[in-house]
């Protein structure tokens, strides 16, 4: 019985370590240069399936205007799994973001506690999706912002389907008050 528990815990640990969104010290653009889109501002909500229990829990994304080209971004909801990574302050994860375009798509460069995450942003029929790239979307060593941009563009040019970190994707969010 003890062996089964140990194997289960090791499997869970392996899954958590292998499944992380791409993080880097680099961004797609050195500085923000796309103006804030008013249609994106506000609170967006969806349900996400928890990896361990399979239960669906509500998660909310809140975007507000920091300045003309940057957003304040916050994620709230049942995000207890992220507490060990020291990203959660009280009941939310907060940071800043700015928009970039690459490979004909929109991306958010999200900065949380000094680490950058790249997520494709899709707004279609009033539903917003935030799709972070998976950690291993490229095997290349990224050494600057230009390398990151080139890798993202190559990834989208050579793949039928982009590689997203499904556990962190927020799909088909609807605007709430």
URBEL-V726149 format. One record per residue. N is the residue number from 0. RES is the residue in one small letter. SS is DSSP state (H for helix, E for strand, C for the rest). PSI is psi in whole degrees, -180 to 180 (NA if undefined). D_LAST is the distance of its C-alpha to the last C-alpha in Angstrom with 2 decimals. Layout:
n=N res=RES ss=SS psi=PSI d_last=D_LAST
n=N res=RES ss=SS psi=PSI d_last=D_LAST
//
This chain:
n=0 res=x ss=C psi=-40 d_last=48.82
n=1 res=x ss=H psi=-36 d_last=48.26
n=2 res=x ss=H psi=-41 d_last=48.63
n=3 res=x ss=H psi=-43 d_last=45.87
n=4 res=x ss=H psi=-44 d_last=43.44
n=5 res=x ss=H psi=-46 d_last=44.53
n=6 res=x ss=H psi=-41 d_last=44.16
n=7 res=x ss=H psi=-44 d_last=40.69
n=8 res=x ss=H psi=-40 d_last=39.58
n=9 res=x ss=H psi=-41 d_last=41.21
n=10 res=x ss=H psi=-45 d_last=39.53
n=11 res=x ss=H psi=-45 d_last=36.09
n=12 res=x ss=H psi=-44 d_last=36.90
n=13 res=x ss=H psi=-44 d_last=38.17
n=14 res=x ss=H psi=-44 d_last=35.06
n=15 res=x ss=H psi=-39 d_last=32.82
n=16 res=x ss=H psi=-32 d_last=35.12
n=17 res=x ss=H psi=-20 d_last=35.47
n=18 res=x ss=C psi=87 d_last=31.87
n=19 res=x ss=C psi=147 d_last=30.15
n=20 res=x ss=E psi=155 d_last=28.27
n=21 res=x ss=C psi=129 d_last=30.48
n=22 res=x ss=E psi=149 d_last=30.66
n=23 res=x ss=E psi=168 d_last=32.91
n=24 res=x ss=C psi=-5 d_last=33.80
n=25 res=x ss=C psi=160 d_last=33.66
n=26 res=x ss=C psi=168 d_last=31.04
n=27 res=x ss=C psi=-33 d_last=31.28
n=28 res=x ss=C psi=146 d_last=31.74
n=29 res=x ss=C psi=-46 d_last=33.33
n=30 res=x ss=C psi=151 d_last=30.97
n=31 res=x ss=C psi=136 d_last=27.67
n=32 res=x ss=C psi=6 d_last=28.59
n=33 res=x ss=C psi=130 d_last=25.68
n=34 res=x ss=C psi=151 d_last=23.27
n=35 res=x ss=C psi=135 d_last=19.54
n=36 res=x ss=C psi=119 d_last=17.77
n=37 res=x ss=H psi=-30 d_last=14.94
n=38 res=x ss=H psi=-24 d_last=13.63
n=39 res=x ss=H psi=-20 d_last=13.07
n=40 res=x ss=C psi=142 d_last=11.16
n=41 res=x ss=E psi=-166 d_last=7.65
n=42 res=x ss=E psi=134 d_last=6.48
n=43 res=x ss=E psi=138 d_last=8.46
n=44 res=x ss=E psi=150 d_last=9.74
n=45 res=x ss=E psi=177 d_last=13.21
n=46 res=x ss=E psi=139 d_last=16.20
n=47 res=x ss=E psi=147 d_last=19.33
n=48 res=x ss=E psi=127 d_last=22.78
n=49 res=x ss=C psi=136 d_last=24.53
n=50 res=x ss=C psi=-36 d_last=27.94
n=51 res=x ss=C psi=-51 d_last=30.03
n=52 res=x ss=C psi=-24 d_last=28.76
n=53 res=x ss=C psi=1 d_last=27.31
n=54 res=x ss=C psi=143 d_last=24.51
n=55 res=x ss=E psi=134 d_last=20.98
n=56 res=x ss=E psi=147 d_last=18.42
n=57 res=x ss=E psi=141 d_last=14.65
n=58 res=x ss=E psi=141 d_last=13.98
n=59 res=x ss=E psi=139 d_last=11.03
n=60 res=x ss=E psi=129 d_last=11.76
n=61 res=x ss=E psi=120 d_last=10.47
n=62 res=x ss=E psi=127 d_last=12.30
n=63 res=x ss=E psi=163 d_last=13.18
n=64 res=x ss=E psi=121 d_last=16.32
n=65 res=x ss=C psi=-47 d_last=19.39
n=66 res=x ss=C psi=-165 d_last=21.85
n=67 res=x ss=C psi=-25 d_last=22.79
n=68 res=x ss=C psi=1 d_last=23.37
n=69 res=x ss=C psi=152 d_last=21.52
n=70 res=x ss=E psi=149 d_last=18.11
n=71 res=x ss=E psi=137 d_last=17.16
n=72 res=x ss=E psi=139 d_last=16.00
n=73 res=x ss=E psi=141 d_last=15.05
n=74 res=x ss=E psi=128 d_last=15.15
n=75 res=x ss=E psi=162 d_last=14.35
n=76 res=x ss=E psi=-156 d_last=15.36
n=77 res=x ss=C psi=82 d_last=18.87
n=78 res=x ss=C psi=33 d_last=20.71
n=79 res=x ss=H psi=-28 d_last=23.83
n=80 res=x ss=H psi=-20 d_last=26.17
n=81 res=x ss=H psi=-4 d_last=25.62
n=82 res=x ss=H psi=-42 d_last=26.73
n=83 res=x ss=H psi=-22 d_last=30.40
n=84 res=x ss=H psi=0 d_last=29.69
n=85 res=x ss=C psi=35 d_last=28.46
n=86 res=x ss=C psi=-24 d_last=25.26
n=87 res=x ss=C psi=124 d_last=22.95
n=88 res=x ss=E psi=116 d_last=22.54
n=89 res=x ss=C psi=-105 d_last=21.40
n=90 res=x ss=C psi=17 d_last=18.59
n=91 res=x ss=E psi=166 d_last=17.58
n=92 res=x ss=E psi=125 d_last=19.35
n=93 res=x ss=E psi=152 d_last=19.00
n=94 res=x ss=E psi=-161 d_last=20.79
n=95 res=x ss=E psi=163 d_last=21.01
n=96 res=x ss=E psi=155 d_last=21.24
n=97 res=x ss=E psi=156 d_last=22.75
n=98 res=x ss=E psi=143 d_last=23.33
n=99 res=x ss=E psi=157 d_last=26.77
n=100 res=x ss=E psi=140 d_last=28.36
n=101 res=x ss=E psi=143 d_last=31.17
n=102 res=x ss=C psi=33 d_last=32.89
n=103 res=x ss=C psi=19 d_last=30.93
n=104 res=x ss=E psi=161 d_last=27.56
n=105 res=x ss=E psi=140 d_last=24.66
n=106 res=x ss=E psi=149 d_last=24.38
n=107 res=x ss=E psi=130 d_last=22.48
n=108 res=x ss=E psi=104 d_last=24.92
n=109 res=x ss=E psi=126 d_last=23.03
n=110 res=x ss=E psi=119 d_last=24.89
n=111 res=x ss=E psi=119 d_last=24.45
n=112 res=x ss=C psi=46 d_last=27.23
n=113 res=x ss=C psi=0 d_last=29.61
n=114 res=x ss=E psi=139 d_last=29.36
n=115 res=x ss=E psi=138 d_last=28.12
n=116 res=x ss=E psi=142 d_last=26.51
n=117 res=x ss=E psi=124 d_last=26.50
n=118 res=x ss=E psi=131 d_last=23.86
n=119 res=x ss=E psi=140 d_last=23.83
n=120 res=x ss=E psi=126 d_last=20.62
n=121 res=x ss=E psi=128 d_last=20.21
n=122 res=x ss=E psi=111 d_last=17.79
n=123 res=x ss=E psi=127 d_last=19.04
n=124 res=x ss=C psi=40 d_last=17.93
n=125 res=x ss=C psi=4 d_last=14.23
n=126 res=x ss=E psi=134 d_last=14.54
n=127 res=x ss=E psi=134 d_last=14.90
n=128 res=x ss=E psi=136 d_last=17.69
n=129 res=x ss=E psi=113 d_last=18.98
n=130 res=x ss=E psi=95 d_last=22.63
n=131 res=x ss=E psi=140 d_last=24.70
n=132 res=x ss=E psi=145 d_last=28.42
n=133 res=x ss=E psi=153 d_last=30.64
n=134 res=x ss=C psi=-39 d_last=33.03
n=135 res=x ss=C psi=32 d_last=36.09
n=136 res=x ss=C psi=-21 d_last=34.95
n=137 res=x ss=C psi=150 d_last=38.03
n=138 res=x ss=C psi=-1 d_last=41.29
n=139 res=x ss=C psi=146 d_last=42.04
n=140 res=x ss=C psi=118 d_last=42.13
n=141 res=x ss=C psi=125 d_last=39.59
n=142 res=x ss=C psi=-4 d_last=41.17
n=143 res=x ss=C psi=176 d_last=39.15
n=144 res=x ss=H psi=-38 d_last=36.19
n=145 res=x ss=H psi=-41 d_last=38.38
n=146 res=x ss=H psi=-43 d_last=39.36
n=147 res=x ss=H psi=-46 d_last=35.76
n=148 res=x ss=H psi=-46 d_last=34.99
n=149 res=x ss=H psi=-40 d_last=38.21
n=150 res=x ss=H psi=-41 d_last=37.46
n=151 res=x ss=H psi=-46 d_last=33.98
n=152 res=x ss=H psi=-41 d_last=35.54
n=153 res=x ss=H psi=-42 d_last=38.46
n=154 res=x ss=H psi=-48 d_last=36.26
n=155 res=x ss=H psi=-27 d_last=34.34
n=156 res=x ss=H psi=-30 d_last=37.62
n=157 res=x ss=H psi=-1 d_last=39.58
n=158 res=x ss=C psi=143 d_last=37.22
n=159 res=x ss=C psi=-42 d_last=36.24
n=160 res=x ss=C psi=131 d_last=33.09
n=161 res=x ss=C psi=155 d_last=31.58
n=162 res=x ss=C psi=107 d_last=31.66
n=163 res=x ss=E psi=156 d_last=28.23
n=164 res=x ss=C psi=96 d_last=27.72
n=165 res=x ss=H psi=-32 d_last=26.27
n=166 res=x ss=H psi=-21 d_last=25.39
n=167 res=x ss=H psi=1 d_last=22.97
n=168 res=x ss=C psi=138 d_last=21.57
n=169 res=x ss=E psi=101 d_last=17.89
n=170 res=x ss=E psi=143 d_last=18.29
n=171 res=x ss=E psi=49 d_last=16.26
n=172 res=x ss=E psi=144 d_last=12.77
n=173 res=x ss=E psi=149 d_last=10.07
n=174 res=x ss=E psi=133 d_last=6.95
n=175 res=x ss=E psi=165 d_last=3.78
n=176 res=x ss=C psi=NA d_last=0.00
//
